[in-house]
Amino acid sequence: MSSPSHRIPIMTTMEPPPGMIIEAVLGPCWGVTVRSRSVVGTACAGCQQIFGGEISALTSLAIDSRNEAMHRLEQHALGMGGNCILGMRFDSSELMQNTNEIVAYGTVVRISAAPAHAPTR
């Protein structure tokens, strides 16, 4: 399974990409999705638990949910005028039985290329 492409860099550290500087910190941003497991998916997961190993139906749900949260995070950042997200993290919580909230969040910044340094003699 391939990762979705992004229109802006989404970093997992608080450093800008090499050769770039932070022009402005625009603030926090997030992307949220709420997902539930279907009755069929829950039944299939239950069957897989009996035999052990990876529960592929739930793995696919987790991957799809995180990708959707990241897509919404990116859209929020673009709407704020940013061109990079730093300090990106995921969080999740159960809202009610079989229903989870997945949040991708970070700090929206505007970055640009660092000025070239004149060679010293």
C-alpha positions as CSV (number, residue, x, y, z in Angstrom):
1,M,0.0,0.0,0.0
2,S,1.5,3.4,-1.0
3,S,1.3,6.5,1.0
4,P,-0.8,9.4,-0.3
5,S,1.1,12.3,-1.8
6,H,1.0,15.7,0.0
7,R,1.0,19.2,-1.4
8,I,3.1,20.5,1.5
9,P,5.8,19.0,3.7
10,I,4.5,17.4,6.8
11,M,7.3,16.9,9.3
12,T,7.4,14.8,12.4
13,T,10.0,17.0,14.2
14,M,10.0,20.7,15.0
15,E,12.8,21.5,12.6
16,P,12.3,22.9,9.1
17,P,13.6,20.9,6.2
18,P,17.3,21.4,5.4
19,G,18.1,24.6,3.6
20,M,14.8,26.2,4.7
21,I,14.0,28.8,7.4
22,I,10.7,29.5,9.2
23,E,9.3,32.9,8.1
24,A,6.2,32.7,10.2
25,V,4.5,30.5,12.7
26,L,0.8,30.6,11.9
27,G,-0.5,28.4,14.7
28,P,-1.9,25.0,15.5
29,C,-3.9,23.0,12.9
30,W,-5.6,19.7,12.9
31,G,-7.4,17.1,10.9
32,V,-10.1,15.0,12.4
33,T,-12.0,11.9,11.3
34,V,-14.5,9.8,13.3
35,R,-14.7,6.2,12.2
36,S,-16.8,3.2,13.3
37,R,-16.3,-0.5,12.7
38,S,-19.1,-2.2,10.7
39,V,-20.9,-5.2,12.1
40,V,-19.2,-7.3,9.4
41,G,-15.8,-5.9,10.1
42,T,-16.2,-6.5,13.8
43,A,-17.3,-10.1,13.2
44,C,-14.3,-10.7,10.9
45,A,-12.0,-9.2,13.4
46,G,-13.4,-11.4,16.1
47,C,-12.8,-14.5,13.9
48,Q,-9.2,-13.4,13.3
49,Q,-8.7,-13.0,17.1
50,I,-9.5,-16.6,17.6
51,F,-6.6,-17.8,15.3
52,G,-4.2,-15.0,16.3
53,G,-2.0,-12.8,14.1
54,E,-2.7,-9.5,12.5
55,I,-6.3,-8.3,12.3
56,S,-6.2,-7.1,8.7
57,A,-9.7,-5.5,8.7
58,L,-8.7,-3.3,11.6
59,T,-5.3,-2.5,10.2
60,S,-6.9,-1.3,7.0
61,L,-9.3,0.8,9.0
62,A,-6.5,2.4,11.0
63,I,-4.4,3.2,7.9
64,D,-7.4,4.7,6.1
65,S,-8.4,6.7,9.2
66,R,-4.9,8.2,9.6
67,N,-4.6,9.0,5.9
68,E,-7.9,10.9,6.1
69,A,-6.9,12.8,9.2
70,M,-3.6,13.8,7.5
71,H,-5.4,14.9,4.4
72,R,-7.7,17.1,6.5
73,L,-4.7,18.4,8.4
74,E,-3.1,19.4,5.2
75,Q,-6.3,21.1,3.9
76,H,-6.5,23.1,7.2
77,A,-2.9,24.2,7.0
78,L,-3.3,25.3,3.4
79,G,-6.4,27.3,4.4
80,M,-4.4,29.1,7.0
81,G,-1.8,30.1,4.4
82,G,0.9,27.7,5.5
83,N,3.3,25.7,3.3
84,C,4.6,23.3,5.9
85,I,3.5,21.5,9.1
86,L,6.0,20.9,11.9
87,G,5.6,18.7,15.0
88,M,2.9,16.5,13.4
89,R,1.4,14.0,15.8
90,F,-1.6,11.6,15.9
91,D,-4.0,11.1,18.7
92,S,-7.1,8.9,19.0
93,S,-9.8,8.2,21.5
94,E,-12.9,6.2,21.7
95,L,-16.0,8.4,21.5
96,M,-18.5,5.5,22.0
97,Q,-18.5,1.8,21.6
98,N,-16.9,0.9,18.2
99,T,-16.4,4.5,17.3
100,N,-13.0,6.3,17.3
101,E,-11.9,9.8,16.7
102,I,-8.5,10.1,15.0
103,V,-6.7,13.5,15.1
104,A,-3.6,14.5,13.2
105,Y,-2.3,17.8,14.5
106,G,0.8,20.1,14.3
107,T,2.0,23.6,13.9
108,V,1.4,25.4,10.6
109,V,4.4,27.5,9.4
110,R,5.4,29.4,6.3
111,I,8.9,28.4,5.2
112,S,11.3,29.6,2.5
113,A,14.7,28.9,1.3
114,A,17.5,30.0,3.5
115,P,19.6,32.8,2.0
116,A,22.9,31.6,0.5
117,H,25.9,32.5,2.5
118,A,28.8,34.2,0.7
119,P,31.9,32.1,0.8
120,T,34.5,33.2,3.3
121,R,38.1,33.9,2.2
